[in-house]
Amino acid sequence: MVVPAERVEGWLERFEARHGATTWLTTDDAVEVTAEDGSWARLLPPFPPLPPAAAGAGAEAPYGGIVDHVLTDRRVGVLLVRLGGHAAGVFDGTRLVTSKVGSRQVHGRSAAGGWSQQRFARRREGQVRVALEAAADVAVRVLAPEAARLDAVVVGGDRASVETVLADRRLTPLRRLVTEPLLDVPDPRLTVLRDSVTTFRAVRLDVVDTLPDQR
């Protein structure tokens, strides 16, 4: 289950209303909430770790501080790459402040055999190289100048393509800022980039022994 940042507090309140008073245990990267009736939820926030003051059992901040954590405005770089398409942008809080989207043609694989297949494979390899170089150029243009100001970098699309782009030495300062998970996105377009802010700010939940319709 995934809950948008703005709905996390409401989800927790409804969980408590249905299952009774809750206690919580906070670690660096998760909050475990247990209710009176034994129902249990594990919340995985974006951009770990949680603040040190929230860590440990019985932390004073409600629900281990996860609500304040997910609603904190951050400056986040986003890089989305699939073969043939790429997008890079910078979000200040929920606002996309700069972006660049592009595409390059990459043909699918050929079913032909012999020399035709080999020629097609070489052509496709060239197209892939050009497409990923273009994606790296866009990342350099949009994200590299922001490296010192970014709190995190979120990536999405095809993992192998993303890793190839990030291997560009011009993007070295960004690699230490990359945070999981890899976003599962369709071919990168401006609308996809804009919508990514909801996904990368959301909380992932594992819920055990709850009633239906908890969202």
Secondary structure per residue as TSV (DSSP state, phi and psi in degrees):
chain	resnum	aa	ss	phi	psi
A	1	M	-	360.0	143.9
A	2	V	E	-128.1	133.5
A	3	V	E	-123.6	125.7
A	4	P	-	-58.6	152.0
A	5	A	G	-53.3	-43.4
A	6	E	G	-70.1	-12.8
A	7	R	G	-106.1	-0.5
A	8	V	H	-63.7	-46.8
A	9	E	H	-61.6	-44.0
A	10	G	H	-62.3	-40.2
A	11	W	H	-60.6	-45.2
A	12	L	H	-65.0	-39.5
A	13	E	H	-64.0	-41.9
A	14	R	H	-68.3	-37.1
A	15	F	H	-58.9	-45.4
A	16	E	H	-68.1	-39.9
A	17	A	H	-62.4	-35.0
A	18	R	H	-81.9	-32.6
A	19	H	H	-116.1	-2.1
A	20	G	-	98.4	173.9
A	21	A	-	-52.6	145.3
A	22	T	E	-116.8	152.8
A	23	T	E	-121.6	160.4
A	24	W	E	-143.1	151.0
A	25	L	E	-124.6	125.9
A	26	T	E	-111.9	131.2
A	27	T	-	-114.1	-174.1
A	28	D	S	-61.1	-34.6
A	29	D	S	-124.4	12.4
A	30	A	-	-161.2	158.5
A	31	V	E	-126.1	125.3
A	32	E	E	-105.5	120.5
A	33	V	E	-111.1	127.8
A	34	T	E	-121.1	131.3
A	35	A	E	-100.8	167.9
A	36	E	T	-57.2	-36.9
A	37	D	T	-84.7	7.9
A	38	G	S	92.8	-7.8
A	39	S	-	-63.4	150.8
A	40	W	E	-145.1	141.8
A	41	A	E	-138.6	140.0
A	42	R	E	-116.7	120.2
A	43	L	E	-107.2	126.9
A	44	L	E	-108.6	106.0
A	45	P	-	-80.1	158.4
A	46	P	S	-73.5	162.3
A	47	F	S	53.5	53.8
A	48	P	S	-66.5	160.9
A	49	P	-	-87.0	162.8
A	50	L	-	-67.2	158.0
A	51	P	-	-56.8	140.5
A	52	P	G	-54.6	-34.5
A	53	A	G	-64.6	-20.8
A	54	A	G	-88.7	-14.1
A	55	A	-	-72.9	145.7
A	56	G	E	104.3	163.3
A	57	A	E	-72.2	141.5
A	58	G	T	71.7	24.7
A	59	A	-	-58.2	146.3
A	60	E	S	-68.5	-37.6
A	61	A	S	-62.2	132.1
A	62	P	G	-53.7	135.9
A	63	Y	G	53.9	36.1
A	64	G	G	67.7	17.7
A	65	G	G	81.6	7.3
A	66	I	H	-67.7	-32.6
A	67	V	H	-64.6	-49.2
A	68	D	H	-61.8	-37.0
A	69	H	H	-62.9	-47.3
A	70	V	H	-73.8	-23.9
A	71	L	H	-90.2	-3.1
A	72	T	S	-65.4	131.3
A	73	D	-	-73.6	133.0
A	74	R	-	-131.6	157.0
A	75	R	E	-97.8	113.2
A	76	V	E	-125.2	130.1
A	77	G	E	-90.2	141.9
A	78	V	E	-125.9	132.2
A	79	L	E	-128.8	117.1
A	80	L	E	-117.2	127.4
A	81	V	E	-139.0	127.4
A	82	R	E	-134.5	156.8
A	83	L	T	-58.0	121.1
A	84	G	T	97.3	-14.0
A	85	G	E	-148.4	149.1
A	86	H	E	-155.6	156.2
A	87	A	E	-151.5	141.7
A	88	A	E	-136.7	141.7
A	89	G	E	-158.4	165.6
A	90	V	E	-124.6	127.7
A	91	F	E	-106.2	133.9
A	92	D	E	-107.9	103.3
A	93	G	T	66.5	-121.5
A	94	T	T	-101.3	4.7
A	95	R	E	-100.1	126.0
A	96	L	E	-79.2	114.2
A	97	V	E	-99.9	-23.2
A	98	T	E	-155.2	147.0
A	99	S	E	-161.5	162.3
A	100	K	E	-153.6	131.5
A	101	V	E	-126.4	142.4
A	102	G	E	-152.8	172.0
A	103	S	E	-149.3	153.1
A	104	R	-	-139.1	142.3
A	105	Q	-	-73.3	129.9
A	106	V	-	-133.3	115.7
A	107	H	-	-72.8	153.3
A	108	G	-	-71.1	177.4
A	109	R	-	-76.3	147.9
A	110	S	-	-93.7	144.2
A	111	A	-	-91.2	-4.2
A	112	A	-	-69.8	159.9
A	113	G	-	-113.9	-178.3
A	114	G	H	65.0	-147.7
A	115	W	H	-63.1	-34.4
A	116	S	H	-60.4	-42.9
A	117	Q	H	-66.2	-39.9
A	118	Q	H	-66.1	-41.3
A	119	R	H	-63.9	-41.6
A	120	F	H	-63.0	-42.4
A	121	A	H	-61.6	-42.0
A	122	R	H	-65.5	-40.1
A	123	R	H	-64.0	-42.4
A	124	R	H	-66.6	-40.6
A	125	E	H	-59.0	-39.7
A	126	G	H	-65.1	-40.0
A	127	Q	H	-65.3	-41.2
A	128	V	H	-62.5	-44.7
A	129	R	H	-60.5	-46.2
A	130	V	H	-63.3	-40.9
A	131	A	H	-63.9	-43.9
A	132	L	H	-73.5	-32.8
A	133	E	H	-64.2	-39.9
A	134	A	H	-63.3	-40.7
A	135	A	H	-63.7	-40.8
A	136	A	H	-64.5	-40.4
A	137	D	H	-60.8	-40.5
A	138	V	H	-66.6	-42.4
A	139	A	H	-62.1	-40.0
A	140	V	H	-63.1	-42.6
A	141	R	H	-67.5	-42.6
A	142	V	H	-93.2	-43.7
A	143	L	T	-96.2	-39.6
A	144	A	G	-55.5	-43.3
A	145	P	G	-64.8	-17.8
A	146	E	G	-96.5	-2.1
A	147	A	G	-52.1	-42.6
A	148	A	G	-71.1	-17.9
A	149	R	G	-103.2	-9.5
A	150	L	-	-81.0	140.6
A	151	D	S	-84.8	-26.3
A	152	A	E	-165.6	163.2
A	153	V	E	-124.4	127.2
A	154	V	E	-106.8	136.1
A	155	V	E	-122.3	155.4
A	156	G	E	-157.5	166.6
A	157	G	E	108.6	-134.9
A	158	D	-	-92.2	120.5
A	159	R	H	-58.6	-44.9
A	160	A	H	-61.2	-41.4
A	161	S	H	-65.7	-43.1
A	162	V	H	-60.7	-44.9
A	163	E	H	-64.4	-37.0
A	164	T	H	-64.1	-43.1
A	165	V	H	-63.8	-46.0
A	166	L	H	-68.5	-18.0
A	167	A	T	-71.6	-13.9
A	168	D	S	-58.3	126.5
A	169	R	G	-63.4	-21.4
A	170	R	G	-68.5	-17.2
A	171	L	G	-103.6	10.9
A	172	T	H	-50.4	-44.2
A	173	P	H	-63.0	-19.0
A	174	L	H	-84.7	-25.5
A	175	R	H	-62.2	-35.8
A	176	R	T	-71.2	-14.4
A	177	L	T	-93.9	-7.4
A	178	V	E	-68.6	132.2
A	179	T	E	-122.4	146.4
A	180	E	E	-83.2	163.8
A	181	P	E	-87.7	165.6
A	182	L	E	-68.8	126.6
A	183	L	E	-74.4	134.4
A	184	D	-	-90.2	104.1
A	185	V	-	-128.5	154.7
A	186	P	S	-74.5	-171.6
A	187	D	S	-52.3	126.2
A	188	P	-	-61.1	124.4
A	189	R	-	-134.0	171.2
A	190	L	H	-60.5	-39.9
A	191	T	H	-64.8	-37.6
A	192	V	H	-64.6	-42.7
A	193	L	H	-62.0	-46.9
A	194	R	H	-60.2	-41.1
A	195	D	H	-72.2	-18.2
A	196	S	H	-62.6	-23.8
A	197	V	H	-62.0	-35.6
A	198	T	H	-65.9	-40.1
A	199	T	H	-71.0	-46.7
A	200	F	H	-76.3	-13.2
A	201	R	T	-95.0	-5.0
A	202	A	-	-76.6	160.4
A	203	V	E	-104.6	133.4
A	204	R	E	-92.3	138.6
A	205	L	E	-126.7	140.3
A	206	D	E	-111.3	125.1
A	207	V	E	-123.1	135.6
A	208	V	E	-125.7	133.2
A	209	D	S	60.2	45.1
A	210	T	-	-106.8	163.8
A	211	L	-	-74.7	162.9
A	212	P	S	-63.7	165.3
A	213	D	-	58.2	52.6
A	214	Q	-	-84.6	-12.5
A	215	R	-	-78.2	360.0
